[in-house]
Every structure is written in C-alpha cells, then in structure tokens.
Amino acid sequence: MHDSASPDPHPAPDRAGGQPPDDRLDGAADHEVAADYEVAVELVGQVIAWYSQRILAARRAGAGPEALSELIAQRLECVRDRDRLDTADAQETARLAALYAARLKDLQTPGS
C-alpha cells in the first residue's frame, strides 16, 4: 500500500502542457472501445434472448421441425457473433452493434 506522505515511487514523466501520452485524456479512447464492446454484447444478447423465447414458444405450440430448426439456426448465428466480439477490432465491433441494433428493432416490430 502506498503511504500518501511518501513520494510516489513511480512518478509520471513531466509532459509539456500536462498532456497525457497519445493524445488520450484519462484513457477516454480505451473507455469508448470498452463501451462499444459492452453495447454490442448487450444488443446481441437481446437478440439471442428474443430467439430463445421464440424457440420455447414454438416448442410449446407444437411447431414443426422446420420452424424450430430455422429459429435454432438463427440463434446459433447470434451466439457465434457474440463469441466473435471477444476478438473483434473496433470497426467489427461497431459493425456488429449496428447490425444487431437494426435486427432487434426488426424483431420487435409487430408482425415479425
């Protein structure tokens, strides 16, 4: 534990104008990427939940194997996309977030 009365053993290098390195302000860029990732995971998760609910309802209603297979395949695609987010770069994360935001909106539209 660091004693506040003693000097910092790892002082930050002195920077002209007090600007942090890489033009980042307190890790704002890193925070933005993490926030985008969390948004994407949440959106994909909501679509997965939508398909899970539909699969359960279809089973209870005695839906045919073709209808169930289609719902299950769509849900599996979403699970794969969610897993891809773990290694996706910022551009791919943003693309998936936009894709799933639109998909969720379509799925939640009455008659879908």
Buried (B, 14 or more C-beta within 10 A) or exposed (E): EEEEEEEEEEEEEEEEEEEEEEEEEEEEEEEEBEEBBEBBBEBBBBBBEBBBEBBEEBEEEEBEEEBBEBBBEBBEEBBEBBEBBEEBEEEBBBEBBEBBBEBBEEBEEEEE
